[in-house]
Amino acid sequence: MTRNCWKPFFVILADVCFVLAFGLNNALAHCDGMDRPVVKAAQRALGTGNVNLVLIWVQQSDEPEIRKAFEETLAVRKLSPAAGELADRYFFETLVRIHRAGEDAPYTGLKPAGGDLGPAIPGADKALEDRSIEQLLKLLSEAVQNGVREHFQSALAKSDYKENEVEAGQAYVKAYVEYIHYVERIYEAAKNPAAGHFAESGEK
């Protein structure tokens, strides 16, 4: 099969790169960062007094808690700039914590602005801003192709061993298992919906 024959297949699987090609932690940091959409929505809501701007980020059952925190924050903001800064931080933390809880993900604290999210998440955001998916599909499909090709070549290079070369055979099996699991994860990620958050490293 020629290299070009793989392209439609990888375009279909492009969305799995958020996990497979760019790692779990970047995806997790997307809603936790001070310069990411959840906190930005909170800043706009506090600046305009419009709580509806943040209610879209939580479940309906959590709206009363967010409304209460919002009103408390607006009240404290009037006391002094220092009090307002603390109140804002409290509201940001409350909103992100409840947002993550609604997605069955733990709250691990707000992350500083400017964190490295890799190319995938900013690319996904930019695709929505530009109302065009083409550059994102190119980025992701290339990453998937490169990842599969790397695992395939590693397994292939180790497959030509003699039956009594146990150590070489074990090296092949290791590369084979990694190759098969990588391909399997791509297929499962493409087939199943990507709702909610992915588990953090070490999280059960």
C-alpha positions in Angstrom: 0.0 0.0 0.0 1.4 3.4 -0.9 1.9 6.2 1.5 -0.9 8.3 0.0 -3.4 5.5 0.5 -3.3 6.1 4.2 -4.3 9.8 4.1 -8.1 9.4 4.2 -7.8 7.0 7.1 -5.7 9.3 9.1 -8.0 12.3 8.4 -10.8 10.3 9.9 -8.7 9.6 13.0 -7.2 13.1 13.3 -9.0 14.1 16.5 -7.3 11.4 18.6 -4.1 13.4 18.5 -5.1 15.4 21.5 -4.3 12.4 23.6 -2.0 10.2 21.5 0.3 12.8 20.0 0.4 15.7 22.4 -0.2 14.1 25.8 -2.8 14.1 28.5 -1.5 17.0 30.6 -2.0 19.6 27.9 -5.7 18.6 27.5 -6.1 18.9 31.3 -4.5 22.3 31.5 -6.9 23.7 28.9 -9.6 24.6 31.3 -7.3 25.2 34.3 -5.1 28.0 33.0 -5.6 31.6 33.9 -5.5 32.5 30.2 -7.9 29.8 29.1 -11.6 29.9 28.2 -13.1 29.2 31.6 -11.3 31.9 33.5 -11.6 34.3 30.6 -15.4 33.8 30.7 -15.3 34.5 34.5 -13.3 37.7 33.9 -15.9 38.9 31.3 -18.8 37.9 33.6 -17.4 39.9 36.5 -16.5 42.8 34.3 -20.0 43.1 32.9 -22.0 41.7 35.8 -23.5 39.0 33.6 -23.4 35.6 35.3 -24.8 33.9 32.2 -21.4 34.1 30.6 -20.1 31.5 33.0 -23.2 29.4 33.5 -22.5 27.7 30.1 -19.4 26.1 31.7 -21.3 24.2 34.5 -24.1 21.7 34.8 -27.6 23.0 35.4 -27.6 21.5 38.9 -24.5 23.6 39.7 -26.0 26.9 38.6 -27.2 28.0 42.1 -23.7 27.6 43.6 -22.1 29.6 40.8 -24.8 32.3 41.0 -24.2 32.6 44.8 -20.4 32.7 44.4 -20.8 35.3 41.6 -23.0 37.6 43.8 -20.6 37.2 46.7 -17.6 38.1 44.5 -19.3 41.2 43.2 -20.1 42.4 46.7 -16.6 41.9 48.0 -15.1 43.6 44.9 -16.7 46.9 46.1 -14.7 46.9 49.3 -11.2 47.5 48.0 -8.9 46.6 45.1 -7.1 44.1 47.3 -10.3 42.5 48.4 -11.5 42.4 44.8 -8.4 40.6 43.7 -8.9 37.9 46.3 -12.6 37.7 45.5 -11.9 37.2 41.8 -9.4 34.5 42.5 -12.0 32.7 44.7 -14.5 32.9 41.9 -12.1 31.6 39.3 -11.2 28.7 41.5 -14.8 27.9 42.3 -15.9 28.0 38.7 -13.0 25.8 37.4 -13.5 23.3 40.3 -17.2 23.0 39.6 -16.7 22.8 35.9 -14.2 19.9 36.3 -16.5 18.2 38.8 -19.2 18.3 36.2 -16.9 16.4 33.9 -15.9 13.9 36.6 -12.4 15.3 36.8 -10.5 16.4 39.9 -9.6 20.0 40.6 -5.9 20.4 40.9 -5.6 24.2 41.2 -5.4 27.1 38.7 -2.4 27.1 36.4 -0.4 30.2 35.5 -1.0 31.9 32.2 1.3 31.2 29.4 1.6 27.4 29.9 2.8 25.3 27.0 -0.2 23.5 25.6 1.6 22.2 22.6 0.2 22.8 19.1 -3.0 20.8 19.1 -5.1 22.7 21.6 -4.3 26.2 20.4 -4.8 24.9 16.9 -8.3 23.6 17.8 -9.1 27.0 19.3 -7.8 28.8 16.3 -9.8 26.6 13.9 -13.0 27.7 15.7 -11.9 31.4 15.6 -11.1 31.1 11.9 -14.2 29.0 11.2 -11.9 26.6 9.2 -10.7 23.1 10.1 -8.2 22.5 7.3 -5.0 23.6 9.2 -6.0 21.6 12.2 -6.7 18.5 10.2 -3.3 18.8 8.6 -1.6 19.1 11.9 -3.3 16.2 13.5 -3.3 13.8 10.6 0.5 14.3 10.2 1.0 13.7 13.9 -1.0 10.4 13.7 0.8 9.3 10.6 4.2 10.0 12.1 3.4 8.2 15.3 2.0 5.0 13.6 4.9 5.0 11.1 7.5 5.3 13.9 6.0 2.4 15.9 5.6 0.3 12.7 9.2 0.8 11.7 10.5 0.0 15.1 8.6 -3.3 15.2 9.5 -4.1 11.6 13.2 -3.5 12.2 13.2 -5.9 15.1 11.1 -8.7 13.5 13.9 -10.3 11.5 15.5 -12.4 14.3 16.5 -16.1 14.5 14.3 -18.3 16.7 17.1 -19.0 19.2 17.9 -15.4 19.7 15.8 -14.9 22.7 17.0 -11.4 23.7 16.4 -10.2 20.1 13.0 -11.9 20.1 12.1 -10.2 23.4 13.1 -6.8 21.9 10.8 -7.5 18.9 7.9 -8.5 21.2 8.3 -5.3 23.2 8.2 -3.2 20.0 5.3 -5.2 18.6 3.2 -4.8 21.7 3.8 -1.0 21.7 2.9 -0.8 18.0 -0.3 -2.8 18.5 -1.4 -0.9 21.6 -0.7 2.4 19.9 -2.8 1.5 16.9 -5.6 0.1 19.1 -5.7 3.3 21.1 -6.1 5.4 18.0 -9.0 3.2 16.8 -10.7 3.2 20.2 -10.3 7.0 20.6 -11.7 7.6 17.1 -14.6 5.2 17.6 -15.7 6.4 21.1 -16.9 9.9 22.1 -14.4 12.1 23.7 -16.7 13.5 26.4 -15.4 14.8 29.6 -11.8 15.0 30.8 -9.0 12.4 30.5 -7.5 11.1 33.7 -4.3 12.7 34.9 -1.1 10.8 35.2 -1.4 8.5 38.2 -5.1 9.0 38.5 -7.3 6.0 38.9 
